[in-house]
């Protein structure tokens, strides 16, 4: 398979590239501000906010499939417009598209969210992810939208923040409940889903719920560090307005996949 990974310089994109190369696929990976440095991947620099550049790359490469992973929390042009540009170009060349979405597009509630529930964003990043999904579905109804949660693994932003909190350099929220997933599990699931004809939203996250503070305590136990000094707070106390409880029900994905989506209790317990 000729695979294009958009956002290959990112944490998840790089892992998708590594696993795809190991599986024998021909992989091109794009990056913008950071270079793509995965062995076996042909690197290309790409600004996905440049619609003409995105179209030119895909019409030149004509990949069989595209995995689209880029985002910036505070940049609508990258997160929403860029996703639309990739989807439009992928549809034009007939490439299978897997678009990475996020649980951030939900408002939060005690009950888990099913796969096809409509977005209910309450802050700008969630709105950008919701807009991205709307655009992707409009231009490419056959695209698969993988809704995921906090992505874990050595080198992830989530684990680094936990390390910083244990060292007294950061504070973790005790009320932001998510369903974290390991980067290797998520990348394997994405590659497994590529050759299917599944379309629309699919939750692909871990089976365990945990707060960011819970992650910090689990990491402390794994490292043999006393968690007593872990700095925690709530989003309300920090003056932030964003989703609190967002649990993704990934039962459908777990039933479809050979890849096992491990929870935090197994990963860090």
C-alpha positions, 0 to 999 in steps of 0.5 A, spaced: 500 500 500 502 507 498 500 510 504 501 518 506 501 520 513 499 527 514 502 530 520 508 524 521 512 529 525 507 528 531 507 523 536 501 519 533 503 520 526 510 518 527 508 511 530 503 510 524 509 511 520 513 506 524 508 501 524 506 502 517 514 501 514 514 495 519 508 492 515 511 493 508 507 499 506 511 505 502 510 511 506 510 518 505 510 522 511 509 530 512 511 535 517 510 543 517 515 546 523 518 539 525 522 534 520 519 527 519 525 523 521 522 516 521 527 511 518 524 508 511 519 514 510 519 519 505 519 526 508 515 532 505 514 538 508 507 541 507 503 547 510 496 544 510 493 551 511 495 551 503 489 548 499 493 548 493 499 545 496 495 539 499 492 538 492 498 538 489 502 533 493 496 528 493 495 529 486 502 528 485 503 522 489 496 519 488 496 514 495 492 509 496 490 511 503 491 517 507 492 518 515 490 525 517 493 526 524 495 534 524 492 539 529 494 545 533 490 546 539 489 554 538 489 554 531 483 553 527 486 554 520 490 547 521 485 543 525 479 545 521 481 548 515 487 543 514 483 537 515 478 540 510 483 541 505 486 534 506 479 530 505 478 534 499 484 532 496 484 525 498 477 524 495 479 527 488 484 522 488 480 516 490 484 515 496 481 511 503 481 517 508 482 515 516 481 522 519 483 523 527 478 526 531 478 527 538 473 527 544 474 534 545 468 535 541 463 533 546 461 537 552 462 532 557 457 528 562 457 522 566 454 517 561 459 515 556 458 517 549 457 512 543 460 513 536 455 517 532 453 522 537 453 529 534 458 534 537 457 538 542 463 543 543 464 548 548 470 551 547 474 553 541 479 547 540 472 542 540 469 547 535 475 546 531 475 538 531 467 538 530 468 543 524 473 538 521 469 532 522 463 536 518 468 538 513 471 531 512 464 528 512 461 533 507 467 532 502 468 524 503 462 521 506 466 514 505 472 517 510 473 514 517 473 519 523 477 516 529 475 519 535 480 518 540 482 521 547 488 522 551 494 519 547 499 516 552 506 513 551 513 515 553 514 522 549 507 524 549 505 530 552 500 527 557 506 523 560 511 529 560 506 533 564 505 528 569 513 528 570 513 535 570 507 535 576 511 530 580 517 534 579 513 540 582 513 544 575 506 543 573 499 542 576 494 536 574 487 537 573 483 532 578 476 533 574 478 532 567 475 525 566 478 521 559 479 514 556 486 514 555 489 510 550 496 508 548 500 510 542 502 504 539 495 501 540 492 507 537 496 507 531 495 499 530 488 500 530 488 506 525 492 501 520 488 495 521 482 500 520 485 502 513 483 497 508 476 496 511 470 500 508 467 503 515 465 510 515 463 515 519 465 516 527 468 511 531 470 511 538 477 508 539 480 509 546 482 505 552 477 502 556 479 505 563 477 512 565 482 516 568 483 524 570 490 527 569 491 527 576 490 519 576 495 518 571 500 522 575 499 518 581 499 511 576 506 514 573 508 515 580 507 508 582 510 505 576 516 510 577 517 508 584 516 516 586 512 518 592 506 521 589 504 526 595 507 532 592 503 531 586 500 538 585 493 538 583 487 542 582 480 543 578 478 546 572 473 551 575 479 553 580 483 554 574 478 559 571 478 554 565 471 552 561 472 546 557 469 539 558 470 535 564 467 528 564 468 525 557 468 518 556 468 514 550 464 508 549 469 504 544 466 497 545 464 497 537 471 498 536 474 493 541 469 488 537 471 489 530 479 490 532 484 484 532 488 490 536 487 490 543 486 497 546 489 497 553 487 501 559 491 505 564 490 500 569 494 495 565 499 500 562 501 503 568 498 499 574 
